[in-house]
Amino acid sequence: MTNVLILGAAGHIARHAEADLLKNSQAHLTYFLRNAGRLTITDASRETRIEGDVTDANALSAAMAGIDIVYANLSGRNIEQLAQDVVTAMDHNQVKRLIWISTLGIYDEVPGAYGRWNHQMLDGGYLETYGAAATVIENSDLDYTIIRPAWLTNHDEVDYETTQKGEAFKGTEVSRKSIGALVSHLVTHPDKAVRGSLGVNKPNTDGPKPAWY
Ligand SMILES: NC(=O)c1ccc[n+]([C@@H]2O[C@H](COP(=O)([O-])OP(=O)(O)OC[C@H]3O[C@@H](n4cnc5c(N)ncnc54)[C@H](OP(=O)(O)O)[C@@H]3O)[C@@H](O)[C@H]2O)c1
């Protein structure tokens, strides 16, 4: 049985990934989050809940014991430091496989008018820090997969395609449910996209900005 540690387990994408994993895998899920009471355990044989903050090195390291795969669904202005904290704890516990949620645009890979709009919206702190966090991950010797979602929707659909690092980003949007499904797929196929960085979008959503803007 695969043991998965989910950091930021009450996050929006994380909740989709957890539902997908409970339904479509045999994995044991350890939820690591602040205010742990927000998450309800539905199957005590497969789910463990730990209250903790990723910046608490001792708590994070303790949570890694016996873990096969770390899925980090984190956010915040300190995302670069969070990346470093995760890498350090994984190295210390000899855990190799990491799935890391990032964002589109960190390599300046979004072409054309949408790329310019994305810069306008996300420059000034966000893109830079998310890029720096991805660099921390890529400079580690972990078996990572970085996921770069397009602008997120809450549509109840799984419909996505991916691009590789070095390719132009496609499309403008993708559902959180799709990203959760991709995370679940990578957990159940851990040999896929190792040391890869995937852009993820809903097909046929090209345009100068997401449809709702
Ligand atoms: N919005 C978009 O269109 C878009 C597009 C591409 C990528 N993204 C990025 O995708 C990522 C995931 O998205 P999402 O919708 O799932 O975000 P989310 O709901 O905000 O989830 C992020 C989680 O990170 C947790 N977190 C932050 N710092 C933490 C810490 N020190 N210790 C423990 N937990 C911590 C937060 O916990 P608390 O609940 O306790 O605060 C939150 O639950 C985010 O980084 C987001 O910026 C967003």
Ligand as a Chemical Component Dictionary entry (heavy atoms), coordinates in Angstrom:
data_LIG
# 
_chem_comp.id                   LIG 
_chem_comp.type                 NON-POLYMER 
_chem_comp.pdbx_formal_charge   0 
_chem_comp.three_letter_code    LIG 
# 
loop_
_chem_comp_atom.comp_id 
_chem_comp_atom.atom_id 
_chem_comp_atom.alt_atom_id 
_chem_comp_atom.type_symbol 
_chem_comp_atom.charge 
_chem_comp_atom.model_Cartn_x 
_chem_comp_atom.model_Cartn_y 
_chem_comp_atom.model_Cartn_z 
_chem_comp_atom.pdbx_ordinal 
LIG N1  N1  N 0  -6.351 30.522 -8.629  1  
LIG C1  C1  C 0  -5.796 30.144 -9.769  2  
LIG O1  O1  O 0  -6.337 30.389 -10.849 3  
LIG C2  C2  C 0  -4.491 29.374 -9.744  4  
LIG C3  C3  C 0  -3.913 28.967 -10.950 5  
LIG C4  C4  C 0  -2.759 28.185 -10.921 6  
LIG C5  C5  C 0  -2.188 27.828 -9.706  7  
LIG N2  N2  N 1  -2.752 28.249 -8.530  8  
LIG C6  C6  C 0  -2.123 27.818 -7.275  9  
LIG O2  O2  O 0  -2.505 26.470 -7.031  10 
LIG C7  C7  C 0  -2.267 26.170 -5.661  11 
LIG C8  C8  C 0  -3.390 25.315 -5.111  12 
LIG O3  O3  O 0  -4.651 25.896 -5.379  13 
LIG P1  P1  P 0  -5.894 25.687 -4.379  14 
LIG O4  O4  O 0  -7.076 26.279 -5.038  15 
LIG O5  O5  O -1 -5.964 24.283 -3.897  16 
LIG O6  O6  O 0  -5.373 26.642 -3.182  17 
LIG P2  P2  P 0  -5.845 26.735 -1.670  18 
LIG O7  O7  O 0  -7.230 26.257 -1.499  19 
LIG O8  O8  O 0  -5.529 28.139 -1.238  20 
LIG O9  O9  O 0  -4.881 25.697 -0.912  21 
LIG C9  C9  C 0  -3.617 26.033 -0.462  22 
LIG C10 C10 C 0  -3.461 25.478 0.941   23 
LIG O10 O10 O 0  -2.125 25.734 1.409   24 
LIG C11 C11 C 0  -2.216 25.730 2.797   25 
LIG N3  N3  N 0  -1.038 26.299 3.423   26 
LIG C12 C12 C 0  -0.409 27.446 3.123   27 
LIG N4  N4  N 0  0.641  27.641 3.959   28 
LIG C13 C13 C 0  0.663  26.559 4.789   29 
LIG C14 C14 C 0  1.497  26.180 5.866   30 
LIG N5  N5  N 0  2.537  26.954 6.259   31 
LIG N6  N6  N 0  1.243  25.016 6.510   32 
LIG C15 C15 C 0  0.200  24.239 6.127   33 
LIG N7  N7  N 0  -0.631 24.552 5.124   34 
LIG C16 C16 C 0  -0.402 25.706 4.468   35 
LIG C17 C17 C 0  -3.447 26.570 3.074   36 
LIG O11 O11 O 0  -3.857 26.263 4.364   37 
LIG P3  P3  P 0  -4.935 27.147 5.208   38 
LIG O12 O12 O 0  -6.261 26.733 4.644   39 
LIG O13 O13 O 0  -4.688 26.717 6.595   40 
LIG O14 O14 O 0  -4.598 28.601 4.941   41 
LIG C18 C18 C 0  -4.405 26.105 1.977   42 
LIG O15 O15 O 0  -5.302 25.122 2.442   43 
LIG C19 C19 C 0  -2.083 27.517 -4.961  44 
LIG O16 O16 O 0  -0.712 27.693 -4.668  45 
LIG C20 C20 C 0  -2.532 28.525 -6.009  46 
LIG O17 O17 O 0  -1.862 29.769 -5.870  47 
LIG C21 C21 C 0  -3.899 29.003 -8.538  48 
# 
loop_
_chem_comp_bond.comp_id 
_chem_comp_bond.atom_id_1 
_chem_comp_bond.atom_id_2 
_chem_comp_bond.value_order 
_chem_comp_bond.pdbx_ordinal 
LIG N1  C1  SING 1  
LIG C1  O1  DOUB 2  
LIG C1  C2  SING 3  
LIG C2  C3  SING 4  
LIG C2  C21 DOUB 5  
LIG C3  C4  DOUB 6  
LIG C4  C5  SING 7  
LIG C5  N2  DOUB 8  
LIG N2  C6  SING 9  
LIG N2  C21 SING 10 
LIG C6  O2  SING 11 
LIG C6  C20 SING 12 
LIG O2  C7  SING 13 
LIG C7  C8  SING 14 
LIG C7  C19 SING 15 
LIG C8  O3  SING 16 
LIG O3  P1  SING 17 
LIG P1  O4  DOUB 18 
LIG P1  O5  SING 19 
LIG P1  O6  SING 20 
LIG O6  P2  SING 21 
LIG P2  O7  DOUB 22 
LIG P2  O8  SING 23 
LIG P2  O9  SING 24 
LIG O9  C9  SING 25 
LIG C9  C10 SING 26 
LIG C10 O10 SING 27 
LIG C10 C18 SING 28 
LIG O10 C11 SING 29 
LIG C11 N3  SING 30 
LIG C11 C17 SING 31 
LIG N3  C12 SING 32 
LIG N3  C16 SING 33 
LIG C12 N4  DOUB 34 
LIG N4  C13 SING 35 
LIG C13 C14 SING 36 
LIG C13 C16 DOUB 37 
LIG C14 N5  SING 38 
LIG C14 N6  DOUB 39 
LIG N6  C15 SING 40 
LIG C15 N7  DOUB 41 
LIG N7  C16 SING 42 
LIG C17 O11 SING 43 
LIG C17 C18 SING 44 
LIG O11 P3  SING 45 
LIG P3  O12 DOUB 46 
LIG P3  O13 SING 47 
LIG P3  O14 SING 48 
LIG C18 O15 SING 49 
LIG C19 O16 SING 50 
LIG C19 C20 SING 51 
LIG C20 O17 SING 52 
# 
